[in-house]
Amino acid sequence: MAVTSVDEKTNFTFKIDKTTRDQFDKLCDTIGISMSAAINALVKQAVRDQRMSFSAVDENGFTPEESQELLRRIADVREGRAERHQ
């Protein structure tokens, strides 16, 4: 019978802004897991898959490029540089 050993645990410390930390804590509570368990799962998945998948969209669902274009168009309207189409 083979004996398996549990990997030695280590601490992993990083800085994050308080608002994001609090939001992540609330999300983890909603899902029903600890923040530690969530981070461990994310890290293990990244190691297993040898990649990380992140969505590069803002809180409104826009990519940085789309957000910049939208801001440019808003400025055009405000400064009278936009054409009105019928």
N, C-alpha and C positions, 0 to 999 in steps of 0.2 A: 504494500500500500504506500503510495507516494504521499509525502508530506508537503503541503504548500505553505509558504510563509506569506504573511501580509507585508506589503511594501512599507518601508519606513516612511513616516510622514514628515513633512517639512513645512515651515511657514513661508508664505508668499505674500509680501506686503506691497501695496501700491497706493497711490493717491488718486482720489476722485472727489469732485465737488460734492458738497453736502446735499444739494438738491437732487442730483442724479442718484446718489447713494440712497436717499430716502425714497425716491421713486422706485428704485430697484428692490428695496426692502419691501415696499408695498406690493409690488408685482409678485415677488417670491411668496409673500404671505397669501396672496390670492390663489397662487398655484398650489400652495401647501408644501413648499420646500424651503429650507434655509438658504440664505445667500451663499454660504459655504458650499452646500450641495450643488447649487446652480452653477457657481463658478467652476467647481470640480468637473461637472458634466460638460460644460463648455470647453474647458481645457482638454479633457479626455477625448472629446469628439474631434477637436482640431488636430490633436496628435494622431488619432486613429485615421482620419481622412486626409491628413497632410495638407490641409487647407483651412481657411477661415472664410465664412460667408457673412458679409455685413451689407446691410442696405444703406446706400449712400443717399438717403432722402431726408429732407427736413421734416419738421412737425406737421407741415401742410402736404407732404407727399411729393415735393418737388426735388429734383436733383439740383446740385449747386448751379449748373448751367441754366436750368429752367428758372430757378429763382432769380438769377441775375437778369435774364431776359425779361421776366415779369416786372422786376424793379425798373428796368430801362423803359419799358412800355408805360408804366405808371408815370414815370417822370416826363415822358413825351406828352402824355395827356395833360398833366398838370401845367406844363409849360407851353401848351398850345401847339405842339408840333405834330399832333395826330390828326388824321383825316376822318371825317364822319362819313360812314357809308350808309346808304339808304337801302 
